[in-house]
Amino acid sequence: MHSPMHPPAETPTTLGEQLLLLSLDDESGAAKESAKVTPAISAALLVELALADRIDVTDDKVTVVDATPLGDPALDAAIADIAGRDEPGRARDWITRLKTDAAAWANQGLIEKGLVREEKKKVLGLFSVRRYPEADGSAEAAVRQRLDEVVLRGAAPDERTACLVALLHGAKLHRLAFPDADARAVREAMEAISHGRWSATAVREVVRAAEEALAVIVAVTAATTITTGS
């Protein structure tokens, strides 16, 4: 008699790693929408710290309520950085300050978990670039399934999925998550989820601050790109 088949357990990933997985082309490993994804990964650090009861946001100022390390290199480095400042900074400033390291940590996390592999290539025989093709698609598939259920089918989101939706919405990454769905319906659903009452007040405040900061950062980046490209 055969025992029933169980799907393999999903590899745990941070919100930042989930954002990066959604942005990487499965075959080539090239990153899509980097100008939006990178600050979103950084904002995800703040949200993770709020979910772990480490930070709070009041009047757009990020304050540490518990500096105990969590055992994750990215989160522990971020909490130490925030706790080490004499004056509390705004969410927008922290997202900008942490974004380079946050993206690198997310990349490293996906490599160490065996979800992507790193490839180094020469472009035009001169420039060395790194790409991150998919090595194990199960984690991204699970994330996309949860997003589909919540955004397209109206299922009640768990706290982490709602946070991911809010980050995608704030960074205007709707098409990244739902390339084939009706864009207007997706935006409206993500807006409703982002502002729903699915979490403790402290987490919602951090998510709201992160969402507003992302909107500003993405708008400034877009304007800068248009100006320099014209």
TIMILO-794328 format. One record per residue (C-alpha): x, z, y; residue number from 1; residue in three letters. Coordinates in steps of 0.1 Angstrom, whole numbers. Example, Ala and Ser with C-alpha at 12.3 -4.5 7.8 and 13.67 -1.06 7.14 Angstrom:
{{123,78,-45},1,'ala'},
{{137,71,-11},2,'ser'},
***
This chain:
{{0,0,0},1,'met'},
{{14,-10,33},2,'his'},
{{14,14,63},3,'ser'},
{{-4,0,94},4,'pro'},
{{17,-19,118},5,'met'},
{{23,-2,151},6,'his'},
{{36,-21,182},7,'pro'},
{{71,-10,192},8,'pro'},
{{72,17,218},9,'ala'},
{{76,3,253},10,'glu'},
{{111,9,268},11,'thr'},
{{106,34,297},12,'pro'},
{{114,18,331},13,'thr'},
{{114,30,367},14,'thr'},
{{92,14,393},15,'leu'},
{{122,-3,408},16,'gly'},
{{132,-17,374},17,'glu'},
{{96,-30,370},18,'gln'},
{{97,-48,403},19,'leu'},
{{130,-64,394},20,'leu'},
{{117,-75,360},21,'leu'},
{{88,-92,377},22,'leu'},
{{111,-110,401},23,'ser'},
{{137,-124,376},24,'leu'},
{{132,-158,361},25,'asp'},
{{130,-152,323},26,'asp'},
{{152,-182,314},27,'glu'},
{{177,-186,342},28,'ser'},
{{179,-150,353},29,'gly'},
{{177,-160,390},30,'ala'},
{{159,-136,413},31,'ala'},
{{128,-148,431},32,'lys'},
{{116,-134,465},33,'glu'},
{{148,-113,469},34,'ser'},
{{142,-106,506},35,'ala'},
{{109,-89,497},36,'lys'},
{{118,-75,463},37,'val'},
{{150,-57,475},38,'thr'},
{{133,-34,500},39,'pro'},
{{104,-29,476},40,'ala'},
{{129,-16,450},41,'ile'},
{{143,8,476},42,'ser'},
{{108,20,486},43,'ala'},
{{101,26,449},44,'ala'},
{{129,52,449},45,'leu'},
{{110,72,475},46,'leu'},
{{78,69,455},47,'val'},
{{96,80,423},48,'glu'},
{{109,111,442},49,'leu'},
{{74,119,454},50,'ala'},
{{60,115,419},51,'leu'},
{{87,140,407},52,'ala'},
{{77,165,435},53,'asp'},
{{111,161,452},54,'arg'},
{{101,147,486},55,'ile'},
{{72,147,511},56,'asp'},
{{64,126,541},57,'val'},
{{49,141,572},58,'thr'},
{{45,122,605},59,'asp'},
{{66,95,588},60,'asp'},
{{95,118,583},61,'lys'},
{{109,121,548},62,'val'},
{{117,157,538},63,'thr'},
{{131,172,506},64,'val'},
{{110,199,490},65,'val'},
{{131,203,459},66,'asp'},
{{167,189,455},67,'ala'},
{{170,196,418},68,'thr'},
{{185,165,400},69,'pro'},
{{163,145,377},70,'leu'},
{{190,131,354},71,'gly'},
{{185,95,367},72,'asp'},
{{216,82,386},73,'pro'},
{{196,63,412},74,'ala'},
{{171,90,419},75,'leu'},
{{198,118,420},76,'asp'},
{{220,98,444},77,'ala'},
{{190,92,466},78,'ala'},
{{178,128,467},79,'ile'},
{{213,140,474},80,'ala'},
{{216,115,503},81,'asp'},
{{183,125,518},82,'ile'},
{{190,162,514},83,'ala'},
{{224,158,530},84,'gly'},
{{211,147,563},85,'arg'},
{{208,172,592},86,'asp'},
{{176,156,605},87,'glu'},
{{148,141,585},88,'pro'},
{{147,103,587},89,'gly'},
{{117,79,587},90,'arg'},
{{106,61,555},91,'ala'},
{{116,28,570},92,'arg'},
{{151,39,578},93,'asp'},
{{156,53,542},94,'trp'},
{{143,21,527},95,'ile'},
{{168,1,547},96,'thr'},
{{196,25,540},97,'arg'},
{{191,28,503},98,'leu'},
{{182,-9,495},99,'lys'},
{{216,-22,485},100,'thr'},
{{223,6,461},101,'asp'},
{{187,7,448},102,'ala'},
{{188,-30,437},103,'ala'},
{{222,-25,420},104,'ala'},
{{209,6,402},105,'trp'},
{{178,-13,390},106,'ala'},
{{200,-41,378},107,'asn'},
{{223,-17,359},108,'gln'},
{{193,1,344},109,'gly'},
{{178,-31,330},110,'leu'},
{{212,-41,315},111,'ile'},
{{217,-6,299},112,'glu'},
{{182,-6,284},113,'lys'},
{{188,-41,269},114,'gly'},
{{160,-58,288},115,'leu'},
{{183,-83,306},116,'val'},
{{218,-95,301},117,'arg'},
{{243,-103,328},118,'glu'},
{{258,-138,330},119,'glu'},
{{285,-149,355},120,'lys'},
{{286,-185,365},121,'lys'},
{{306,-207,389},122,'lys'},
{{286,-227,415},123,'val'},
{{302,-259,426},124,'leu'},
{{333,-247,408},125,'gly'},
{{340,-222,436},126,'leu'},
{{315,-194,440},127,'phe'},
{{309,-168,413},128,'ser'},
{{272,-158,409},129,'val'},
{{255,-134,386},130,'arg'},
{{223,-141,368},131,'arg'},
{{202,-118,347},132,'tyr'},
{{182,-137,320},133,'pro'},
{{157,-118,299},134,'glu'},
{{170,-102,267},135,'ala'},
{{138,-84,257},136,'asp'},
{{105,-94,272},137,'gly'},
{{84,-66,258},138,'ser'},
{{87,-43,289},139,'ala'},
{{78,-70,314},140,'glu'},
{{49,-81,292},141,'ala'},
{{36,-45,291},142,'ala'},
{{39,-42,329},143,'val'},
{{20,-75,335},144,'arg'},
{{-7,-65,310},145,'gln'},
{{-13,-32,329},146,'arg'},
{{-14,-51,362},147,'leu'},
{{-38,-76,348},148,'asp'},
{{-61,-49,335},149,'glu'},
{{-62,-29,368},150,'val'},
{{-61,-57,394},151,'val'},
{{-80,-86,376},152,'leu'},
{{-103,-66,353},153,'arg'},
{{-111,-35,374},154,'gly'},
{{-97,-9,350},155,'ala'},
{{-89,25,365},156,'ala'},
{{-52,27,373},157,'pro'},
{{-29,55,361},158,'asp'},
{{-8,69,389},159,'glu'},
{{24,49,382},160,'arg'},
{{5,16,380},161,'thr'},
{{-13,23,412},162,'ala'},
{{20,30,429},163,'cys'},
{{34,-3,416},164,'leu'},
{{4,-21,429},165,'val'},
{{8,-5,463},166,'ala'},
{{45,-15,464},167,'leu'},
{{37,-51,455},168,'leu'},
{{10,-52,481},169,'his'},
{{31,-37,508},170,'gly'},
{{59,-61,502},171,'ala'},
{{35,-91,500},172,'lys'},
{{45,-99,464},173,'leu'},
{{10,-108,452},174,'his'},
{{21,-142,439},175,'arg'},
{{50,-127,421},176,'leu'},
{{27,-105,400},177,'ala'},
{{-1,-130,397},178,'phe'},
{{12,-166,401},179,'pro'},
{{-19,-182,386},180,'asp'},
{{-48,-160,399},181,'ala'},
{{-69,-165,429},182,'asp'},
{{-48,-153,458},183,'ala'},
{{-75,-139,480},184,'arg'},
{{-92,-120,451},185,'ala'},
{{-58,-105,441},186,'val'},
{{-50,-94,477},187,'arg'},
{{-84,-77,481},188,'glu'},
{{-81,-59,447},189,'ala'},
{{-46,-47,454},190,'met'},
{{-56,-35,489},191,'glu'},
{{-85,-15,474},192,'ala'},
{{-62,0,447},193,'ile'},
{{-35,8,473},194,'ser'},
{{-58,28,494},195,'his'},
{{-78,44,466},196,'gly'},
{{-78,82,458},197,'arg'},
{{-58,80,426},198,'trp'},
{{-31,105,433},199,'ser'},
{{-22,138,449},200,'ala'},
{{-20,138,486},201,'thr'},
{{18,141,488},202,'ala'},
{{23,110,467},203,'val'},
{{-3,90,486},204,'arg'},
{{14,99,519},205,'glu'},
{{48,86,506},206,'val'},
{{31,55,492},207,'val'},
{{13,48,525},208,'arg'},
{{45,53,545},209,'ala'},
{{65,31,521},210,'ala'},
{{37,4,522},211,'glu'},
{{37,4,560},212,'glu'},
{{75,3,562},213,'ala'},
{{77,-26,538},214,'leu'},
{{52,-46,559},215,'ala'},
{{74,-42,589},216,'val'},
{{107,-49,570},217,'ile'},
{{92,-80,554},218,'val'},
{{78,-93,587},219,'ala'},
{{111,-88,605},220,'val'},
{{130,-105,576},221,'thr'},
{{106,-135,577},222,'ala'},
{{110,-138,615},223,'ala'},
{{148,-136,613},224,'thr'},
{{148,-163,586},225,'thr'},
{{127,-186,606},226,'ile'},
{{148,-181,637},227,'thr'},
{{181,-186,620},228,'thr'},
{{168,-216,600},229,'gly'},
{{154,-234,630},230,'ser'},
***
